[in-house]
Every structure is written in C-alpha cells, then in structure tokens.
C-alpha cells in the first residue's frame, strides 16, 4: 500500500519541471461529466457514500491490477441493470470505442479465467469497481477510477483537460479458446506493433535498444504502488531513428493513447510529439514470432511498458508466456492522477486548501 508521499515516475530520481500547464484544450469534457453525474444519481445513498472520495484523496493510489485486493466504490456485481448501463455509459464517455471494447474484453476474459481455474470467487466478469473523486464539475478538478483484475483506469479532469494515467490493461489468458466468451482476444496489436518496431531496427540500432537478450521473468517496473520509481535512461532515442522507424514508434504510442476518447487522444498525442526526439525505446527478449519480450517507451511526458508475464492461473509457471500480458501507461514527472495540474490549480486558487495528508 502507498505510504510514501507522491513524487511521480522520474528519470534518475529528479522531476523535470515546467512540462505541464493549466490551459484550454478546446475538447469538451461535458459528456464524461454528465455521464458521471447520471451514474452517481443512479446509486443508492449507501452506494454513493462509499463511491465518492475527495479529489485529492489517497484512494487514487490504491488501484491494484491483482485479483485478490479489497476494492472501494460501487461494484458491477452489485449494480442493477440501470446502474450497470450508466456505468458503461460513463466508461464509454471517458474512453474511445476501441478503449471501451478492450476494457470489456478484459472483463470477459476474467470470466474465462474463472472458468479455467474453477474459481468464481476471485475471478469473474463483474469483479470491477468504480469510484468518483471530487464532484463532477465544469471547472473544478474531479475524476474517476475503474479498478479490478487486469484493468485499472485513472481519469482526472480539470476544465477541458484530461489525464488518463496510470492506466493498466492486461489479461490472462489473452484469448478464450472455449467457454462463454470463446473467440475473445486482447492486446495483440500492442504485442505485434512493438515487435514490428524492434524488427525494423538495423543490427546496430537493435543493439542500442536491447537491454538484455534473454527474458527470464517479469520486468514491468511501474505497476500498482509504484508511483515514485526512478528509471534509468535505457534504449535507443527516437532522434536516432529513420522517418519510417519513427512512424512505427508513433503508431505504437497511439495504440495506447487512442484508448482515450478521440478528442483528448489528439491532445495527448500532440503533447507526446513535442518530446518525440527525447523518447527512448528499450527492449528485453527475442523477436521471433513466438518470442516473449518486454519493451518500454519512455519520454518526459509518457511512459509505456509491455510485458509477457509468468502464468499465475490456472497454473503457475516459472517462465513468461504470451498468454499473460501486462501493459501500463504513466505520465512521468509528477502528473499521474493529474497531480501536477491539481498542484497548479491549488496555487492559482489558494482559498482551496488541500486536505492534510492527502497524497
């Protein structure tokens, strides 16, 4: 559990200042605000009480991609039909169609995992929870969190600005061979586009990108409760890539950014593009069709990790598998959960005092 004050993901332990600012994006957040209010209005007083948290609450940092954690908020399993519909309308307003479909498919594959493991207490389609931080408002900060096994989305809103990190998406298995959701498959584009970029590098470039050739275990560094990791500068810089290779890097980044609604994905892409030359691509593992691997995309304003993980259920393995994938997206330098924007907001509005101890 996070007990340390929030700093943020850094390069070498030092925050780079001045990367984020309060500004107008020109992209309305009214749809997600209205959907959040409609969802809250559908809840019972008891549900609403355990779903609402202050905007600066430590609850932001309590998300966990593992299956056995105690969750807060309103759970899909307890919702009636109208509440569940409004919950999905809220997610649909925050996410793109692709992002919502991916989220739903991860939830469905959690049902597949329950079937494979014969464990419907710890796994299942509806073991996911929504919390709302602050009051949905056109100009004051607020946000929402979806939390459960293999999918956690943190969505901060200030005016028409959005920060949708940390976002964790993963699955075990990544495809349903049988059962209720046979044919469901996720995270293949993230896998294949990453490998395509690595394969497009020449031998010298691959040597610069590759951190190690073997991939003996799990390598993701910034999953749950890892908000303050100090990373090393590893991998090849985008400034060293050809135009064609940079196009592949952009397409790979967009695969993750485009989980946001279309308008804010464009804003986020422009933010990433400003720092593209300082963006690094790092690789662990092989590049064969059946290889397991890890890759990292790291810039001052975005961090993306992809990892083939050891199997956990229905049986454990001591080696990574292409049937268990974790991905995580972060905003380094202190703006995960929109915290740098929130800091700037408090600086501009000193009459609004941050609650003591909130991190």
C-alpha positions as CSV (number, residue, x, y, z in Angstrom):
1,X,0.0,0.0,0.0
2,X,1.3,3.5,-0.8
3,X,2.5,5.2,2.4
4,X,5.2,7.4,0.8
5,X,4.4,11.0,-0.4
6,X,3.7,11.1,-4.1
7,X,6.5,12.3,-6.3
8,X,5.9,10.6,-9.7
9,X,7.9,8.5,-12.1
10,X,11.2,10.1,-12.9
11,X,14.4,9.7,-14.9
12,X,17.2,9.2,-12.4
13,X,15.1,10.4,-9.4
14,X,14.7,14.1,-10.5
15,X,11.5,15.8,-11.5
16,X,11.7,17.8,-14.7
17,X,9.7,21.0,-14.0
18,X,7.5,23.0,-16.4
19,X,6.2,20.2,-18.5
20,X,2.5,20.6,-17.7
21,X,0.2,23.7,-17.5
22,X,-3.4,24.5,-17.0
23,X,-4.8,25.5,-20.4
24,X,-7.8,25.1,-22.6
25,X,-7.7,22.2,-25.0
26,X,-10.8,23.0,-26.8
27,X,-12.2,19.5,-26.3
28,X,-15.3,19.4,-24.1
29,X,-15.4,17.2,-21.0
30,X,-19.2,17.7,-20.7
31,X,-20.1,14.2,-21.9
32,X,-18.0,12.4,-19.2
33,X,-19.1,14.9,-16.6
34,X,-22.8,14.4,-17.4
35,X,-22.3,10.6,-17.5
36,X,-20.6,10.6,-14.1
37,X,-23.4,12.6,-12.6
38,X,-26.0,10.3,-14.1
39,X,-24.1,7.3,-12.7
40,X,-23.9,8.8,-9.2
41,X,-27.6,9.8,-9.4
42,X,-28.5,6.1,-10.0
43,X,-26.8,4.9,-6.9
44,X,-28.4,4.3,-3.5
45,X,-27.3,6.6,-0.7
46,X,-25.2,3.8,0.8
47,X,-23.5,3.1,-2.6
48,X,-22.9,6.7,-3.2
49,X,-21.3,7.2,0.2
50,X,-18.7,4.6,-0.5
51,X,-18.2,5.7,-4.1
52,X,-17.4,9.3,-3.5
53,X,-13.9,10.5,-2.3
54,X,-12.3,13.9,-2.2
55,X,-10.4,14.9,-5.3
56,X,-7.0,14.8,-3.5
57,X,-7.7,11.6,-1.6
58,X,-5.1,8.8,-1.3
59,X,-7.7,6.5,-2.8
60,X,-6.4,7.4,-6.2
61,X,-3.2,5.5,-5.4
62,X,-4.9,2.4,-4.1
63,X,-5.6,0.8,-7.5
64,X,-4.3,-2.8,-8.0
65,X,-4.2,-5.0,-11.1
66,X,-4.1,-8.1,-9.0
67,X,-7.2,-10.2,-8.3
68,X,-7.2,-10.5,-4.5
69,X,-7.3,-6.9,-3.3
70,X,-10.2,-5.3,-1.5
71,X,-11.8,-2.6,-3.7
72,X,-13.7,0.6,-2.9
73,X,-16.7,2.1,-4.7
74,X,-19.7,0.6,-6.5
75,X,-19.1,-2.9,-7.9
76,X,-20.5,-4.1,-11.2
77,X,-21.6,-7.3,-9.5
78,X,-23.9,-5.4,-7.1
79,X,-25.3,-3.0,-9.7
80,X,-28.8,-3.3,-11.0
81,X,-29.4,-3.2,-14.7
82,X,-29.9,0.6,-14.9
83,X,-26.8,1.3,-12.7
84,X,-24.6,-1.1,-14.9
85,X,-25.9,0.6,-18.0
86,X,-25.0,4.0,-16.6
87,X,-21.6,2.7,-15.5
88,X,-20.8,1.6,-19.1
89,X,-22.1,4.9,-20.4
90,X,-19.6,6.6,-18.1
91,X,-16.7,4.5,-19.3
92,X,-17.9,5.0,-22.9
93,X,-17.7,8.8,-22.4
94,X,-14.2,8.6,-21.0
95,X,-12.8,6.0,-23.4
96,X,-12.7,5.6,-27.2
97,X,-14.8,2.9,-28.8
98,X,-11.6,0.8,-29.0
99,X,-10.7,1.5,-25.4
100,X,-14.2,0.6,-24.1
101,X,-14.2,-2.6,-26.2
102,X,-10.7,-3.6,-24.9
103,X,-11.8,-2.9,-21.3
104,X,-15.0,-5.1,-21.8
105,X,-13.0,-7.8,-23.4
106,X,-10.5,-7.9,-20.5
107,X,-13.5,-8.2,-18.1
108,X,-14.9,-11.0,-20.3
109,X,-11.5,-12.8,-20.2
110,X,-11.5,-12.6,-16.5
111,X,-14.7,-14.7,-16.7
112,X,-12.8,-17.1,-18.9
113,X,-10.1,-17.3,-16.3
114,X,-12.7,-18.1,-13.6
115,X,-13.9,-20.9,-15.8
116,X,-10.4,-22.2,-16.4
117,X,-9.4,-22.0,-12.7
118,X,-12.9,-23.0,-11.4
119,X,-12.6,-20.0,-9.1
120,X,-15.6,-17.7,-9.3
121,X,-14.9,-16.0,-6.0
122,X,-11.6,-14.3,-7.1
123,X,-12.2,-14.1,-10.9
124,X,-15.2,-13.1,-12.9
125,X,-16.6,-10.6,-15.4
126,X,-18.2,-8.3,-12.8
127,X,-15.5,-8.1,-10.2
128,X,-14.8,-4.4,-11.1
129,X,-15.5,-1.2,-9.2
130,X,-15.9,2.5,-9.9
131,X,-15.1,5.4,-7.6
132,X,-15.5,9.1,-8.2
133,X,-13.1,11.6,-6.8
134,X,-14.4,15.1,-6.2
135,X,-17.7,16.4,-7.6
136,X,-18.2,16.3,-11.4
137,X,-17.8,20.0,-12.3
138,X,-17.2,22.1,-15.4
139,X,-14.2,24.0,-13.9
140,X,-13.2,22.4,-10.6
141,X,-11.0,19.2,-10.5
142,X,-12.6,15.8,-10.2
143,X,-12.1,12.4,-11.6
144,X,-13.0,8.7,-11.7
145,X,-11.3,5.4,-11.3
146,X,-12.1,1.9,-12.6
147,X,-10.4,-0.8,-10.6
148,X,-10.2,-4.6,-10.9
149,X,-8.2,-7.5,-12.0
150,X,-6.1,-6.7,-15.1
151,X,-7.7,-3.3,-15.8
152,X,-7.4,-0.1,-13.8
153,X,-8.1,3.3,-15.3
154,X,-7.5,6.6,-13.5
155,X,-9.2,9.6,-15.2
156,X,-8.6,13.1,-13.9
157,X,-10.5,16.1,-15.2
158,X,-9.8,19.8,-14.8
159,X,-11.9,22.0,-17.0
160,X,-11.4,20.6,-20.5
161,X,-8.1,18.9,-19.7
162,X,-7.8,15.2,-19.0
163,X,-5.1,13.0,-17.6
164,X,-5.8,9.3,-18.1
165,X,-2.9,7.7,-16.2
166,X,-2.0,5.4,-14.6
167,X,-3.8,3.0,-16.9
168,X,-3.2,-0.7,-16.6
169,X,-4.5,-3.2,-19.1
170,X,-3.6,-6.8,-19.1
171,X,-5.1,-10.3,-19.3
172,X,-4.5,-14.0,-18.5
173,X,-5.4,-15.6,-20.8
174,X,-5.2,-13.2,-23.7
175,X,-7.6,-15.3,-25.8
176,X,-10.6,-17.5,-24.9
177,X,-10.4,-20.9,-26.6
178,X,-13.7,-22.1,-25.1
179,X,-16.4,-21.0,-22.7
180,X,-18.9,-18.2,-22.6
181,X,-16.6,-15.8,-24.4
182,X,-14.9,-18.1,-26.9
183,X,-13.1,-16.1,-29.5
184,X,-12.4,-13.0,-27.4
185,X,-8.8,-11.8,-27.8
186,X,-6.9,-8.8,-26.5
187,X,-3.5,-7.0,-26.6
188,X,-2.3,-8.4,-29.8
189,X,-1.8,-5.1,-31.5
190,X,0.3,-3.9,-28.6
191,X,2.4,-7.0,-28.9
192,X,2.7,-7.1,-32.7
193,X,3.4,-3.4,-33.2
194,X,6.1,-3.5,-30.6
195,X,7.8,-6.4,-32.2
196,X,7.4,-4.8,-35.7
197,X,9.3,-1.7,-34.5
198,X,12.1,-3.7,-33.0
199,X,12.4,-5.8,-36.2
200,X,12.5,-2.6,-38.2
201,X,15.7,-1.5,-36.5
202,X,19.0,-2.5,-38.1
203,X,21.6,-4.5,-36.1
204,X,23.3,-1.5,-34.6
205,X,20.1,0.1,-33.6
206,X,18.8,-3.1,-32.1
207,X,21.9,-3.4,-30.0
208,X,21.3,0.1,-28.7
209,X,17.6,-0.7,-27.9
210,X,18.2,-4.1,-26.3
211,X,18.8,-4.1,-22.6
212,X,19.2,-7.9,-22.5
213,X,18.7,-10.8,-24.9
214,X,17.0,-13.2,-22.5
215,X,13.7,-12.7,-20.8
216,X,13.7,-14.9,-17.7
217,X,10.8,-13.4,-15.7
218,X,8.6,-10.3,-15.2
219,X,10.0,-6.9,-15.9
220,X,7.3,-4.3,-15.6
221,X,8.5,-1.6,-13.1
222,X,5.6,0.8,-12.7
223,X,2.5,-1.3,-11.8
224,X,0.4,-0.9,-8.7
225,X,2.0,1.1,-5.8
226,X,5.0,2.0,-7.9
227,X,4.2,5.7,-8.3
228,X,7.7,7.0,-7.5
229,X,10.0,4.8,-9.5
230,X,13.3,6.4,-10.6
231,X,14.1,4.9,-14.0
232,X,17.4,4.7,-15.9
233,X,17.8,6.1,-19.4
234,X,18.0,3.0,-21.5
235,X,17.2,2.1,-25.1
236,X,17.6,4.0,-28.3
237,X,16.4,7.6,-28.8
238,X,13.8,8.4,-31.4
239,X,16.2,11.0,-32.7
240,X,18.4,8.2,-33.9
241,X,15.6,6.5,-35.9
242,X,14.7,6.9,-39.6
243,X,11.5,8.5,-40.7
244,X,9.9,5.1,-41.3
245,X,11.0,3.8,-37.9
246,X,9.7,6.9,-36.2
247,X,6.4,6.3,-37.9
248,X,6.3,2.8,-36.4
249,X,7.1,4.3,-33.0
250,X,4.3,6.9,-33.3
251,X,1.8,4.1,-34.3
252,X,2.8,2.1,-31.3
253,X,2.3,5.0,-28.9
254,X,-1.0,5.7,-30.5
255,X,-2.1,2.2,-29.8
256,X,-2.1,3.1,-26.1
257,X,-3.1,6.8,-26.3
258,X,-6.1,6.0,-28.5
259,X,-7.8,4.2,-25.6
260,X,-8.9,7.7,-24.6
261,X,-11.8,9.5,-26.2
262,X,-10.8,10.8,-29.7
263,X,-10.5,14.5,-28.8
264,X,-8.3,14.1,-25.8
265,X,-6.3,11.4,-27.5
266,X,-5.4,14.1,-30.1
267,X,-4.3,16.4,-27.3
268,X,-2.3,13.7,-25.7
269,X,-0.6,12.8,-29.0
270,X,0.4,16.4,-29.6
271,X,1.9,16.5,-26.1
272,X,3.9,13.3,-26.8
273,X,5.0,14.6,-30.2
274,X,6.6,17.7,-28.6
275,X,9.1,15.4,-26.9
276,X,9.5,12.7,-29.5
277,X,13.2,13.3,-30.1
278,X,13.8,12.6,-26.4
279,X,11.7,9.5,-26.4
280,X,13.5,6.2,-25.8
281,X,12.6,2.7,-26.9
282,X,14.1,-0.2,-24.9
283,X,13.7,-4.0,-25.4
284,X,14.3,-7.2,-23.5
285,X,13.9,-10.6,-25.1
286,X,13.7,-12.0,-28.6
287,X,12.0,-11.0,-31.8
288,X,10.9,-14.3,-33.2
289,X,7.2,-15.0,-33.9
290,X,6.9,-17.0,-30.7
291,X,9.3,-14.9,-28.5
292,X,8.4,-13.5,-25.2
293,X,9.6,-9.9,-24.5
294,X,9.3,-6.7,-22.6
295,X,9.5,-3.2,-24.1
296,X,9.5,0.3,-22.7
297,X,8.7,3.7,-24.3
298,X,9.9,6.5,-22.1
299,X,9.7,10.3,-22.6
300,X,9.4,13.3,-20.3
301,X,5.6,13.1,-20.6
302,X,4.7,9.4,-21.3
303,X,5.9,6.0,-20.1
304,X,4.6,2.8,-21.6
305,X,5.5,-0.7,-20.5
306,X,4.6,-4.0,-22.2
307,X,5.5,-7.3,-20.6
308,X,4.9,-11.0,-21.2
309,X,4.4,-12.4,-17.7
310,X,4.8,-15.7,-15.9
311,X,1.5,-17.6,-15.8
312,X,-0.4,-17.4,-12.5
313,X,-3.7,-19.2,-13.1
314,X,-5.0,-21.8,-13.6
315,X,-1.4,-23.0,-13.1
316,X,1.8,-21.2,-12.2
317,X,4.9,-21.2,-14.4
318,X,8.5,-20.1,-13.8
319,X,8.8,-18.6,-17.3
320,X,6.9,-15.8,-19.2
321,X,4.1,-16.7,-21.5
322,X,2.5,-15.0,-24.4
323,X,-0.8,-15.9,-22.7
324,X,-0.3,-13.5,-19.9
325,X,0.3,-9.8,-20.8
326,X,0.6,-6.7,-18.7
327,X,0.7,-3.1,-20.0
328,X,0.9,0.1,-18.1
329,X,0.8,3.7,-19.2
330,X,2.1,6.5,-16.9
331,X,2.6,10.3,-17.1
332,X,6.1,10.9,-15.6
333,X,7.4,13.9,-13.8
334,X,4.5,14.2,-11.3
335,X,1.4,14.3,-13.4
336,X,0.0,10.8,-12.9
337,X,-3.6,11.2,-11.5
338,X,-3.3,14.8,-12.8
339,X,-1.4,15.7,-9.6
340,X,0.7,18.4,-11.2
341,X,-2.3,20.0,-12.7
342,X,-4.0,19.8,-9.3
343,X,-0.9,21.4,-7.7
344,X,-1.1,24.2,-10.2
345,X,-4.8,24.6,-9.6
346,X,-4.3,25.0,-5.8
347,X,-1.5,27.5,-6.5
348,X,-3.9,29.6,-8.6
349,X,-6.7,29.2,-6.1
350,X,-5.1,29.4,-2.6
351,X,-8.5,29.6,-0.9
352,X,-8.9,25.9,-1.8
353,X,-6.7,24.0,0.7
354,X,-5.5,20.5,0.1
355,X,-6.6,18.1,2.8
356,X,-3.8,17.3,5.2
357,X,-2.1,14.0,4.5
358,X,-3.7,13.5,1.1
359,X,-1.1,12.1,-1.4
